[in-house]
Amino acid sequence: MKLPNFLRNYFIGRHTGKVSAHYDTYNKTYQTYLGDVIQGSRTVDEKDLLRYLGQNMQLKSGQKLIDAGSGFGGPALFFAENYGVSIDALTINEEQRAITQTKIAEQNLSSKVTVRQGDFHFLSNYFPAQTYDGIYFFESFCHAYHYEQVLREAYKVLKPGGFVYIKDYLVNESLNGLTENRFAEILENINQFYKFKFTAQQNSPTGMRTMLSKAGFETEIIQPVSYTHDNFEKVSGFHTATQHNEDNYIAGNLPDVFKVVGMYEVRGVKR
Ligand SMILES: C[S@@+](CC[C@H](N)C(=O)[O-])C[C@H]1O[C@@H](n2cnc3c(N)ncnc32)[C@H](O)[C@@H]1O
């Protein structure tokens, strides 16, 4: 059933409020365990991860990009410094915006990077149409309430030929030896803790390809990331340090968590 816009916007606002509250609670813990790059799937040296992402996005000097869901600004500042691109960053969380703004000033990158607080379901309210060479979502698309709306909005702000790049967890298309109940239980716990709205249909590689196509993108790649992961110590450290440790669901179930979700990279082009 198609909801009227005002009602859909109400539900989006209610959801993104919960996402931002998650970060209000955990920003300090994320900073302690993950540093400037809030990505659970990572290399031992986070610069290797950022170089991998920069390379696979095919960044070129002079490009104008949007960082959608920009965290503490680590990726945007790295790309501006090392790839000669300029970036407008957007995060739903006000504290993250303020932290990023301070770093932009400290690193003298205000001519290259801007940051604002806002919701990527409404990108075209903040950014001009047909202006950007690329938009990327690093472990942020997973927080969306309405994936198709986010992709449609991304489409609006891109130039023809512009790319959307998404690095994120997708739900695996097989049960990988789990029972259906166990699979559903793990998914439910991931959704609850991280404030995701994952479903096995939409968030699978096939679902992602369908959503990209509906929004007007041609899919170039949907594939598991291929860098060498760290051993998840940092992420386990994060879980150990949070109240989530009380039942320690995710940290205590990591082998099964990675039967349910895998880390993918997705690149689509606006035609
Ligand atoms: C796991 S963090 C990743 C941060 C950053 N991409 C990085 O690599 O360090 C997810 C980010 O998405 C942002 N986010 C979630 N929902 C959002 C929304 N609707 N609009 C804008 N940002 C959002 C959060 O505030 C957070 O910064």
The ligand as an SDF file (V2000), in Angstrom:
LIG
                    3D

 27 29  0  0  0  0  0  0  0  0999 V2000
   27.9850    3.2520   10.7960 C   0  0  0  0  0  0  0  0  0  0  0  0
   28.0130    4.9980   10.6570 S   0  0  0  0  0  0  0  0  0  0  0  0
   29.1360    5.2110    9.2830 C   0  0  0  0  0  0  0  0  0  0  0  0
   29.7300    6.5990    9.2430 C   0  0  0  0  0  0  0  0  0  0  0  0
   30.6600    6.9170    8.0930 C   0  0  0  0  0  0  0  0  0  0  0  0
   30.0530    6.5870    6.8150 N   0  0  0  0  0  0  0  0  0  0  0  0
   31.9890    6.2370    8.2350 C   0  0  0  0  0  0  0  0  0  0  0  0
   32.3400    5.4490    7.3470 O   0  0  0  0  0  0  0  0  0  0  0  0
   32.6840    6.5040    9.2060 O   0  0  0  0  0  0  0  0  0  0  0  0
   26.4210    5.3880    9.9420 C   0  0  0  0  0  0  0  0  0  0  0  0
   26.2270    6.8610    9.6770 C   0  0  0  0  0  0  0  0  0  0  0  0
   25.0000    7.0650    8.9650 O   0  0  0  0  0  0  0  0  0  0  0  0
   24.3800    8.2250    9.4910 C   0  0  0  0  0  0  0  0  0  0  0  0
   22.9500    8.1730    9.1530 N   0  0  0  0  0  0  0  0  0  0  0  0
   22.0640    7.2040    9.4800 C   0  0  0  0  0  0  0  0  0  0  0  0
   20.8370    7.4890    8.9880 N   0  0  0  0  0  0  0  0  0  0  0  0
   20.9560    8.6760    8.3400 C   0  0  0  0  0  0  0  0  0  0  0  0
   20.0440    9.4870    7.6190 C   0  0  0  0  0  0  0  0  0  0  0  0
   18.7650    9.1560    7.4790 N   0  0  0  0  0  0  0  0  0  0  0  0
   20.5150   10.6260    7.0590 N   0  0  0  0  0  0  0  0  0  0  0  0
   21.8090   10.9970    7.2190 C   0  0  0  0  0  0  0  0  0  0  0  0
   22.7180   10.2620    7.8900 N   0  0  0  0  0  0  0  0  0  0  0  0
   22.3120    9.1090    8.4410 C   0  0  0  0  0  0  0  0  0  0  0  0
   24.6850    8.1690   10.9650 C   0  0  0  0  0  0  0  0  0  0  0  0
   24.5180    9.4220   11.5720 O   0  0  0  0  0  0  0  0  0  0  0  0
   26.1550    7.7340   10.9120 C   0  0  0  0  0  0  0  0  0  0  0  0
   26.9540    8.8470   10.7030 O   0  0  0  0  0  0  0  0  0  0  0  0
  1  2  1  0
  2  3  1  0
  2 10  1  0
  3  4  1  0
  4  5  1  0
  5  6  1  0
  5  7  1  0
  7  8  2  0
  7  9  1  0
 10 11  1  0
 11 12  1  0
 11 26  1  0
 12 13  1  0
 13 14  1  0
 13 24  1  0
 14 15  1  0
 14 23  1  0
 15 16  2  0
 16 17  1  0
 17 18  1  0
 17 23  2  0
 18 19  1  0
 18 20  2  0
 20 21  1  0
 21 22  2  0
 22 23  1  0
 24 25  1  0
 24 26  1  0
 26 27  1  0
M  CHG  2   2   1   9  -1
M  END
$$$$
